[in-house]
Amino acid sequence: MKYEIVIGLETHVELATESKIFCSCGGHSNHGEPNDCVCPACCGMPGMLPVTNKHVVELAVMAGLMLNCEINRCTTFDKKSYYYPDLPCAYQITQWFHPICTNGLVEVETKNGISKIGIKQIHMEEDAGKLVHDDWSDTTLVDFNRTSVPLIEIVSRPDFRSAEEVLAYLEKLKSIFRFANISECEEGAMRCDVNISIRPEGSTELGVRTEIKNMSSLSSIERAIKYETARHMDALERQTEVLVQETRRWDDIKGKTFSMRNKETAADYRYFPDPNLMPIVIDDEWLAKIKADMPASPEEKAAEYRELGVSDKEIELLISKRNLCDLFDALRGKGCAVADIVSWILTECAGVLRKKGQVLDELRISADKLARIIAMTSSNEITRGAGRKILVAVLDNDVDPDKFCEENNLAAQGDESLINDVVKKVIAENEAAVKDYLGGKTKAFQALFGGCMKQLRGNGDPAIIRTQLENELAKLG
């Protein structure tokens, strides 16, 4: 019998805020030592009242808009009761009755074509703490730094039919949220609960559902889906076990899932409205401001850059990180040519960072200073090689490009008499290359040009060198 896999995702995304969702403690990225970023409110001390972080609401609305959701103009918080050591209040503040976003849609593309994934809802909630297990001493410690860090949970409809669609969806969420500065989506900042079942092909009834909790690695998610699919099929085809609705955990080393507990239902959590938090009303003015502050989507940026003549491969690199797009746009605003911008960001800056063991994510450079380097190079005030030296100094020590150029004598050598002497010397010392050029081998010209530039220590004016070299070679022809 042929079976169809049915998957739904609950994706928890940590928001990029400076403080937690219901208190002024710093966000997750501010944490250092265990329990050094907690206060009476987020560690559940009696009598402390939560206060909603406005920026969390704005980021949640922005996420909903980017995922084509309807925005609930009146949204409320609820208490979800369960007992666990990392939850100091014995309840989590979340949204159940009136989530902030509903009825969204995301299109994902795989080798099998485009699939439409429905978004049931997006709701805001606080994160729980973290349990740290020490097998050596057989103890478990609790770190409350993560408690009350703001999350949005994106609940999809059971529209996935393969692991490939799941991975494409998660990659798209990462791309959108990173680009919009909604979340860094690094490991731990984006976690996923995978709900999976199988059914006979053509059936409309859902099978017994298993939830795999707290998956953060895409490769682990893919392996867990394939393992669970095989386990469910074996249970149905070979009666190896009786499937029950349950929550399971994934062991990445063993490559298997293991039962944790029976799957809870809404009744088990005893949801009820949080009396300490007033409803949030999103009026027309506030919603308009959020929309005005939204950046273009990665797809919109890609279309814009494509019209400017940027290649698809270059676009893919540029839109992978918001900081690269911001730098690109800033350089365009300063009058730099598109081809020069692409070359200096993706070739020169990437090359310098690579030698330092860094990646383009870590590029931090003033648009004013990079624009000045590009302008000096394109106007032949300096050579490309001199531009690279200035770029290294700017990235390392944030120097002023003009001052560094002057202090290190990097200005292009424009003395035509000196250059002419160098050209004649290089021609005299490279008879074989001259003969090849005169014989029609145009590549030999670059060898001679490079020889002249070497004699001038990389600071010769390229235009003057080229002209004089062409003139002297023409005399020999």
ChimeraX attribute file (.defattr): number of C-alpha atoms within 10 A of each C-alpha:
attribute: neighborCount
match mode: 1-to-1
recipient: residues
	/A:1	6
	/A:2	8
	/A:3	13
	/A:4	16
	/A:5	24
	/A:6	20
	/A:7	24
	/A:8	23
	/A:9	24
	/A:10	22
	/A:11	23
	/A:12	27
	/A:13	26
	/A:14	25
	/A:15	28
	/A:16	24
	/A:17	20
	/A:18	17
	/A:19	21
	/A:20	28
	/A:21	30
	/A:22	22
	/A:23	21
	/A:24	18
	/A:25	21
	/A:26	19
	/A:27	23
	/A:28	22
	/A:29	14
	/A:30	13
	/A:31	15
	/A:32	10
	/A:33	9
	/A:34	14
	/A:35	16
	/A:36	14
	/A:37	22
	/A:38	22
	/A:39	16
	/A:40	12
	/A:41	20
	/A:42	29
	/A:43	20
	/A:44	17
	/A:45	12
	/A:46	9
	/A:47	8
	/A:48	14
	/A:49	14
	/A:50	16
	/A:51	15
	/A:52	16
	/A:53	17
	/A:54	11
	/A:55	15
	/A:56	24
	/A:57	21
	/A:58	19
	/A:59	23
	/A:60	23
	/A:61	25
	/A:62	24
	/A:63	23
	/A:64	25
	/A:65	17
	/A:66	21
	/A:67	22
	/A:68	17
	/A:69	23
	/A:70	16
	/A:71	22
	/A:72	16
	/A:73	16
	/A:74	13
	/A:75	21
	/A:76	21
	/A:77	26
	/A:78	23
	/A:79	20
	/A:80	20
	/A:81	17
	/A:82	14
	/A:83	12
	/A:84	13
	/A:85	15
	/A:86	20
	/A:87	22
	/A:88	17
	/A:89	18
	/A:90	14
	/A:91	19
	/A:92	22
	/A:93	24
	/A:94	23
	/A:95	25
	/A:96	21
	/A:97	13
	/A:98	18
	/A:99	21
	/A:100	27
	/A:101	27
	/A:102	22
	/A:103	17
	/A:104	23
	/A:105	18
	/A:106	17
	/A:107	14
	/A:108	19
	/A:109	14
	/A:110	14
	/A:111	7
	/A:112	8
	/A:113	8
	/A:114	11
	/A:115	17
	/A:116	14
	/A:117	20
	/A:118	22
	/A:119	25
	/A:120	16
	/A:121	23
	/A:122	29
	/A:123	25
	/A:124	29
	/A:125	26
	/A:126	22
	/A:127	25
	/A:128	23
	/A:129	22
	/A:130	17
	/A:131	14
	/A:132	12
	/A:133	12
	/A:134	10
	/A:135	8
	/A:136	6
	/A:137	7
	/A:138	7
	/A:139	9
	/A:140	11
	/A:141	13
	/A:142	15
	/A:143	18
	/A:144	24
	/A:145	28
	/A:146	24
	/A:147	27
	/A:148	28
	/A:149	28
	/A:150	27
	/A:151	25
	/A:152	28
	/A:153	23
	/A:154	25
	/A:155	21
	/A:156	22
	/A:157	19
	/A:158	19
	/A:159	18
	/A:160	21
	/A:161	16
	/A:162	17
	/A:163	19
	/A:164	15
	/A:165	24
	/A:166	24
	/A:167	17
	/A:168	17
	/A:169	22
	/A:170	18
	/A:171	14
	/A:172	17
	/A:173	22
	/A:174	20
	/A:175	20
	/A:176	23
	/A:177	23
	/A:178	21
	/A:179	22
	/A:180	22
	/A:181	18
	/A:182	21
	/A:183	24
	/A:184	19
	/A:185	22
	/A:186	14
	/A:187	11
	/A:188	15
	/A:189	17
	/A:190	24
	/A:191	22
	/A:192	23
	/A:193	21
	/A:194	24
	/A:195	19
	/A:196	24
	/A:197	24
	/A:198	24
	/A:199	19
	/A:200	14
	/A:201	11
	/A:202	9
	/A:203	11
	/A:204	8
	/A:205	9
	/A:206	14
	/A:207	19
	/A:208	15
	/A:209	21
	/A:210	23
	/A:211	24
	/A:212	25
	/A:213	18
	/A:214	19
	/A:215	21
	/A:216	19
	/A:217	16
	/A:218	18
	/A:219	11
	/A:220	16
	/A:221	22
	/A:222	15
	/A:223	17
	/A:224	23
	/A:225	23
	/A:226	14
	/A:227	15
	/A:228	22
	/A:229	21
	/A:230	13
	/A:231	17
	/A:232	25
	/A:233	19
	/A:234	13
	/A:235	14
	/A:236	15
	/A:237	10
	/A:238	9
	/A:239	11
	/A:240	12
	/A:241	11
	/A:242	9
	/A:243	16
	/A:244	12
	/A:245	15
	/A:246	17
	/A:247	21
	/A:248	22
	/A:249	18
	/A:250	23
	/A:251	12
	/A:252	14
	/A:253	7
	/A:254	7
	/A:255	11
	/A:256	15
	/A:257	19
	/A:258	11
	/A:259	13
	/A:260	14
	/A:261	11
	/A:262	13
	/A:263	14
	/A:264	11
	/A:265	8
	/A:266	9
	/A:267	7
	/A:268	11
	/A:269	15
	/A:270	13
	/A:271	19
	/A:272	14
	/A:273	19
	/A:274	16
	/A:275	10
	/A:276	12
	/A:277	16
	/A:278	13
	/A:279	15
	/A:280	16
	/A:281	12
	/A:282	18
	/A:283	10
	/A:284	10
	/A:285	9
	/A:286	12
	/A:287	16
	/A:288	11
	/A:289	11
	/A:290	16
	/A:291	15
	/A:292	9
	/A:293	12
	/A:294	15
	/A:295	15
	/A:296	14
	/A:297	15
	/A:298	24
	/A:299	11
	/A:300	12
	/A:301	16
	/A:302	21
	/A:303	13
	/A:304	14
	/A:305	21
	/A:306	14
	/A:307	10
	/A:308	11
	/A:309	11
	/A:310	18
	/A:311	13
	/A:312	13
	/A:313	8
	/A:314	15
	/A:315	20
	/A:316	13
	/A:317	13
	/A:318	25
	/A:319	23
	/A:320	18
	/A:321	18
	/A:322	20
	/A:323	19
	/A:324	21
	/A:325	20
	/A:326	14
	/A:327	22
	/A:328	19
	/A:329	16
	/A:330	16
	/A:331	23
	/A:332	16
	/A:333	12
	/A:334	13
	/A:335	10
	/A:336	19
	/A:337	15
	/A:338	16
	/A:339	11
	/A:340	16
	/A:341	19
	/A:342	17
	/A:343	14
	/A:344	19
	/A:345	18
	/A:346	15
	/A:347	11
	/A:348	17
	/A:349	21
	/A:350	19
	/A:351	18
	/A:352	20
	/A:353	18
	/A:354	12
	/A:355	9
	/A:356	10
	/A:357	8
	/A:358	13
	/A:359	14
	/A:360	20
	/A:361	13
	/A:362	11
	/A:363	17
	/A:364	14
	/A:365	15
	/A:366	15
	/A:367	18
	/A:368	15
	/A:369	20
	/A:370	24
	/A:371	24
	/A:372	19
	/A:373	25
	/A:374	23
	/A:375	19
	/A:376	21
	/A:377	20
	/A:378	16
	/A:379	9
	/A:380	20
	/A:381	22
	/A:382	26
	/A:383	23
	/A:384	20
	/A:385	15
	/A:386	23
	/A:387	26
	/A:388	18
	/A:389	17
	/A:390	26
	/A:391	24
	/A:392	18
	/A:393	15
	/A:394	20
	/A:395	18
	/A:396	13
	/A:397	9
	/A:398	15
	/A:399	16
	/A:400	15
	/A:401	21
	/A:402	15
	/A:403	11
	/A:404	15
	/A:405	21
	/A:406	10
	/A:407	9
	/A:408	11
	/A:409	13
	/A:410	22
	/A:411	22
	/A:412	21
	/A:413	22
	/A:414	17
	/A:415	11
	/A:416	14
	/A:417	9
	/A:418	12
	/A:419	22
	/A:420	18
	/A:421	12
	/A:422	21
	/A:423	24
	/A:424	15
	/A:425	14
	/A:426	23
	/A:427	19
	/A:428	11
	/A:429	12
	/A:430	13
	/A:431	11
	/A:432	12
	/A:433	20
	/A:434	21
	/A:435	15
	/A:436	14
	/A:437	19
	/A:438	16
	/A:439	11
	/A:440	9
	/A:441	12
	/A:442	12
	/A:443	11
	/A:444	18
	/A:445	19
	/A:446	13
	/A:447	16
	/A:448	21
	/A:449	18
	/A:450	16
	/A:451	20
	/A:452	26
	/A:453	22
	/A:454	14
	/A:455	15
	/A:456	16
	/A:457	13
	/A:458	21
	/A:459	22
	/A:460	26
	/A:461	21
	/A:462	21
	/A:463	11
	/A:464	17
	/A:465	22
	/A:466	16
	/A:467	11
	/A:468	18
	/A:469	22
	/A:470	14
	/A:471	11
	/A:472	14
	/A:473	17
	/A:474	10
	/A:475	7
	/A:476	9
	/A:477	10
